[in-house]
Amino acid sequence: MAPTPEVPPELAGPRVLLTPVRPEHRDRLREIHRQPEVCRWWQVPDDDWPEAEEQDTVKYTVMEGDQIVGFAQWYQEPDPDYRHAGLDLFLSSETQGRGLGTEVVRVLCAHLIDDHRFHRLVIDPKLANTPAIACYRKVGFKDVGVMREYEMNKDGAWDDGLLMDLLAREFVR
Ligand SMILES: CC(C)(COP(=O)(O)OP(=O)(O)OC[C@H]1O[C@@H](n2cnc3c(N)ncnc32)[C@H](O)[C@@H]1OP(=O)(O)O)[C@@H](O)C(=O)NCCC(=O)NCCS
């Protein structure tokens, strides 16, 4: 018998709801993904995003009320000797800077630590992404170090990244 696919749970914060990505979210998510304030920090979406299967990755649509305001995902390292999870997110330009990003990160970290029992989480913003780094530090992520020329940007140049990690006991709830 085939194993039952695991359906990710919805995750709620004070203002946001993270709900698993569904086909009807696609157009709005792609519209947000293409906003200059978002794709400056993320790659331009591939044609099959967000529906493409990515192993060990869970994708969420971020809702505020009945509005789609962003996207969040997490993945896990499958090797048990290096067990950890990584996360990533973006919010629409209109909803940035209102504390929603910090809320999304808190909700996801709580889920990964409390429900999945991860002891370590990672995130890797571009070094120049000051708002993102500030948001992650508020939740307890610490700088591990600069990854030089880590990620290619949309102009084909290499950007530095900042590896940050959070141990479960350091989580600022
Ligand atoms: C990064 C992102 C998720 C942060 O979410 P947000 O809701 O905008 O951020 P918050 O309002 O929660 O702010 C968190 C902290 O960031 C800092 N911050 C927010 N906007 C800032 C800005 N424009 N410049 C400098 N610092 C800023 C503040 O210190 C803030 O804390 P404070 O309100 O207590 O002072 C969101 O801005 C975003 O989606 N940006 C575009 C895509 C992106 O960069 N994704 C992350 C890739 S790693």
The ligand as a MOL file (V3000), in Angstrom:
LIG
                    3D

  0  0  0     0  0            999 V3000
M  V30 BEGIN CTAB
M  V30 COUNTS 48 50 0 0 0
M  V30 BEGIN ATOM
M  V30 1 C 12.0570 40.3540 4.5690 0
M  V30 2 C 10.5870 40.3770 4.9240 0
M  V30 3 C 10.0350 38.9670 4.9620 0
M  V30 4 C 10.4530 40.9990 6.3260 0
M  V30 5 O 9.1030 41.0740 6.6560 0
M  V30 6 P 8.4520 42.4870 7.0850 0
M  V30 7 O 7.0690 42.2260 7.4910 0
M  V30 8 O 8.6570 43.4540 5.9720 0
M  V30 9 O 9.3770 42.9120 8.3100 0
M  V30 10 P 8.8750 43.3580 9.7460 0
M  V30 11 O 7.8880 44.4750 9.5910 0
M  V30 12 O 8.4660 42.1580 10.4970 0
M  V30 13 O 10.2160 43.9760 10.3270 0
M  V30 14 C 11.1670 43.2790 11.0730 0
M  V30 15 C 12.3140 44.2110 11.3910 0
M  V30 16 O 12.9960 44.5050 10.1910 0
M  V30 17 C 13.4710 45.8470 10.2500 0
M  V30 18 N 12.9940 46.5050 9.0520 0
M  V30 19 C 11.7740 46.3830 8.4610 0
M  V30 20 N 11.7440 47.0910 7.3330 0
M  V30 21 C 12.9490 47.6730 7.2130 0
M  V30 22 C 13.5510 48.5190 6.2670 0
M  V30 23 N 12.8730 48.9060 5.1770 0
M  V30 24 N 14.8430 48.8830 6.4500 0
M  V30 25 C 15.5300 48.4790 7.5380 0
M  V30 26 N 15.0100 47.6570 8.4790 0
M  V30 27 C 13.7530 47.2810 8.3240 0
M  V30 28 C 13.0150 46.4560 11.5110 0
M  V30 29 O 14.0680 46.3650 12.4560 0
M  V30 30 C 11.8950 45.5670 11.9270 0
M  V30 31 O 11.7590 45.4750 13.3090 0
M  V30 32 P 10.9730 46.6410 14.1330 0
M  V30 33 O 9.6760 46.8500 13.4080 0
M  V30 34 O 10.7960 46.0510 15.4940 0
M  V30 35 O 11.8710 47.8230 14.0910 0
M  V30 36 C 9.7740 41.2340 3.8910 0
M  V30 37 O 10.1820 42.5760 3.9800 0
M  V30 38 C 9.9240 40.7490 2.4600 0
M  V30 39 O 9.1860 39.8780 2.0510 0
M  V30 40 N 10.8610 41.3400 1.7110 0
M  V30 41 C 11.0310 41.0130 0.2680 0
M  V30 42 C 11.4830 39.5730 0.0160 0
M  V30 43 C 12.6040 39.1650 0.9340 0
M  V30 44 O 13.5620 39.9010 1.1230 0
M  V30 45 N 12.4760 37.9610 1.4780 0
M  V30 46 C 13.4710 37.4040 2.3610 0
M  V30 47 C 14.4890 36.6500 1.5970 0
M  V30 48 S 15.7130 35.9300 2.6980 0
M  V30 END ATOM
M  V30 BEGIN BOND
M  V30 1 1 1 2
M  V30 2 1 2 3
M  V30 3 1 2 4
M  V30 4 1 2 36
M  V30 5 1 4 5
M  V30 6 1 5 6
M  V30 7 2 6 7
M  V30 8 1 6 8
M  V30 9 1 6 9
M  V30 10 1 9 10
M  V30 11 2 10 11
M  V30 12 1 10 12
M  V30 13 1 10 13
M  V30 14 1 13 14
M  V30 15 1 14 15
M  V30 16 1 15 16
M  V30 17 1 15 30
M  V30 18 1 16 17
M  V30 19 1 17 18
M  V30 20 1 17 28
M  V30 21 1 18 19
M  V30 22 1 18 27
M  V30 23 2 19 20
M  V30 24 1 20 21
M  V30 25 1 21 22
M  V30 26 2 21 27
M  V30 27 1 22 23
M  V30 28 2 22 24
M  V30 29 1 24 25
M  V30 30 2 25 26
M  V30 31 1 26 27
M  V30 32 1 28 29
M  V30 33 1 28 30
M  V30 34 1 30 31
M  V30 35 1 31 32
M  V30 36 2 32 33
M  V30 37 1 32 34
M  V30 38 1 32 35
M  V30 39 1 36 37
M  V30 40 1 36 38
M  V30 41 2 38 39
M  V30 42 1 38 40
M  V30 43 1 40 41
M  V30 44 1 41 42
M  V30 45 1 42 43
M  V30 46 2 43 44
M  V30 47 1 43 45
M  V30 48 1 45 46
M  V30 49 1 46 47
M  V30 50 1 47 48
M  V30 END BOND
M  V30 END CTAB
M  END
